[in-house]
């Protein structure tokens, strides 16, 4: 594994940009706390804000319920900027994402106003540094965009049941972490 890079918030915790299953707080809590139902004190540690990642493209991973992103200057990815992540949360996220992904530091733009599904009418705000998981093998991605609403309708209940999110994870193959350049 490469040297750890980190993006810390003002509180000394990490910030991340999620663009797939982890955009749903219930999935995030299932990964980081082993339950979708966390006490209010835990929930208050994290904030979730809509954000945009410029220069990347999100696609469905073949034969999977989740997406991957790759660099692509012609696209932008809508997602969630999440704060309050501890080192323990990041370790669980690295394990959850696995060796198909590399954790990188990027700049994301917070959205002050959401637009329609095509992004029309949205208002961009300040830029923030965040960690994001980038998919490593473009050949494993479909040409089709991953659909959050389809995931919520058809897969969310399965993804938030106890123990499910780690069933196929290899404990010896967490996501790698890009070194700072």
N, C-alpha and C positions, 0 to 999 in steps of 0.2 A: 504494500500500500504506500502511496506517496505521502509526503508530509501534509499534515492537517492545515488547512486554511480555515479561517472562520470570519464570519461577519457578525459582530456583536452590536446589540442595541445599546442605548444609553444605560440600560440597567445591567449590562454585563451578560445578557443572554443573547442567543442567536436569532437572526431574522431569516426567513426563507420565503421563496416564491413557489407555490404549489399550483399545478396546472391540470391535475387529473383527479384521481380518487381522493387524494388528500385535501382537495378543496372543500370537501364535505366534512364539517367538524366531527360528526360521528365516526368517520373513518380515521381522521387524525387522532381522536381520543382513543379509539380502539388500538391503533398502532403504538401510541406513546404511553398509554395508561392501562392497556388491556381491557378496556370497557368503554362502550359508547356513552355510558352514563357516569359522568365524573361529578364530584362535589363542586358546588359553586366556587369554592376557594381555588380549585384547580382551574376551572373554566376562566376565572377572572385573571389568571396569569397570562393568558394569550389574547391577542387581538387578531382579527381577520378582516382585511380590507381588500376591496377589488383593486387589481393592478394589471398592468400591461407590460409584457416583455417584448421589446422590439428586436427584430433580426433573428427570430426563431420561428419554427413551424411545428405544430403539434399534429401527430398522426396516431392512428390506432396501431398497437402492437399486434402482429398477426397471432391469431388463436388466443387472445388474451382480453381481459375486461378493461385494461388500462392503456394509457397512451405513453408515448415518448416524444421528446422534442429534440430537434437538431437545428444547427445554425442554418439560417436561410434569410438573407437580407430582404427578400420580397414579402416576408410575412411578419405578423405579430401574434403573440399568444396572450389570451385573456386568462387570468388566474387570480390567486389570492396571496397577498402579502401577509405573512403571519409572523408575529413577534412573540417573545417570551419563551423561546425554545432553550432548554438547558442542554448541557453536554450529554446527559443521559438520554434526552429526547433525540438529539442528533445521532447518537450511537444506534438507537432503535430504528431511526429513519434510514440510516446507512444499511442496516441489516435487512429492513423491509424492502428497500429498493434493489439491493443485490448488485451483483457484478455486471449486470446489463447497463448500469448507469455510472456516471461520474459526477460527483458533486463539485460544482463550480461557483465562483462568485461572479455575479452579474449586477447590472443596474436595471431596476424596474421603475416604472412610472406609476404612482398611485393615481387612481381615478377618483376625481371629485364628484363626477356625475356619470352614471351608467347610461349608455345609449341602447339602441335596439340590438337584436341578435347579430346584425351586420356591423355593429360598432358605431353606427351613425348617431350623432347627438351626444356622444360621450365627451366629457371634459377631463383632460389630463391635468394632474397636479405635480407635486414635487417628485424628484427622483430619489430612490433609496437603494442602497446596496443590499443584496440578498443572496442566499445560497439557493441553488437550483440543481435538480438532478437531470442531466443531459443523457439521452440514449446514445449508446456507443455504436450500434450496428444498424445503419440506415436500411440495409437489405431486409431487416426483420419488421419494417414498418409498412403498413398499407398506404395506399394513396388517399384513403378516406380519412377525413377529420374525425377525431374522437368526440363523442357527444355526451356532455355532462347530464343532460336531462334524460337521455336514454339510459345511462348508467343508474341514475336515481330511480327510474321506473322499474328497470329489469334486474338490477344486480345489487343495489344498496343493502337490502335486507340480509342477503347472504354475506356481504363484506363486513357487516357489523356484528355478526354473531360471535360469541366468545371463542377465542383461539383461532379463528379462520384466517386472519390476515397474515399469520406467520406459517401456515401449513406447508407451503412450497418453498419457503426460504431456506437457503443453504447457510448454515452458521459459519462456514469457512469461506464464504464469498460475499462479503458486504460490498456496497458501492465504494469505489475508489474516490479519493479526494484530490482534486487538482491542486498542484502546488502553485503558490503565488508567483507570478512572473514579474 
